[in-house]
Amino acid sequence: MEKKYGKSVGDIMKIKNDFFTKNKEMLEMSKRQADALLRQPERKVCKICHSPIEGEPLYHSQRMEYFLCKKCGHVNSRFEDTDDFANAVYITDSYENNYSEADRKKYNDRRDMIYIPKAGFLLDELEKDGLKREDISILDDGAGSGYFVSAVRKMGIENARGIEISSAQVGFANAMNEADILTQADPADIVKMIRDTKCNVVTFIGVLEHIINLDEILQAVKDNQNIKYIYFSVPMFSMSCVFEASFQHCYNRHAGGTHTHLFQDSSIKYMADRVGFKELASWKFGSDVMDLYRMLCVSLEQNGNSALKDYFSERFLPLLDDMQLVIDKGEFASEIHMILKRA
Ligand SMILES: [Zn+2]
């Protein structure tokens, strides 16, 4: 399997600025999401391998306990993600009906900065595997605002479409792209759409971890022989989890909120075997050091050390990419992008 590590933080910092300036609000939101998860039934079996969850938790953070699966290494929260949980935590954003040129520029900038590299990785690896660009067709599940579909289309894949639960996001995506690149679909329809798709690539960018009926979705992928490749990104059990457990007064971006379980290399392999796919290529780049940096800055501000925070920032930021690369290569990074191929 081809392995790639690291990605420069660059301008992405500007996009995630809210994490720094709105720690209190973000933490409040995370607490409400944790309240919703605490109301759910206890998880009896691992989300990925279905072996019983037993023994002591590995750790706890923000009132939630996390168990390490002894069989596949997956990290599961004590409580289960259910439809009731999903209804409570996924806030439907409201979108305007009229968009300005400034909105389009913002959309395109975000697509180019964050999603073009993800699209490029997929297309390069498929090409290396002998798939010609004109033969690639993509169905993107959980397409959100359509950034990924927009990115692969910009890179020349005309046969690329997305499906998304939120009709507001579908409307926004189609308006921004001035084309119907996304279709609204309810969770029950999505299984059928994956089962019936003629596309040879299905993609789940930051999606698998949110799917309540993950078993059904994976089974649909397995059964549809048209699907030759799966491309996904998921949150990993990583250094960020340790930082979050250590800084309980800082917003927990990674474990908690809408993330009720986290992957490890071993649970990804288990999932791939289960659907009859093998690992083709991976790209690991985390936000662990950015998380640590943020938590240190927020903590320094909280205890009245603004001047030190500013001094520290100047010294620390130039080191950030190098430090993260060490963690990425050490296989303990917060995010993975992976391409699987039907075995
Ligand atoms: Zn497991």
Residues whose N, C-alpha, C, O or C-beta is under 5 A from the ligand:
A	BS01	ZN	C46 I48 C49 H50 C69 K71 C72 G73 H74
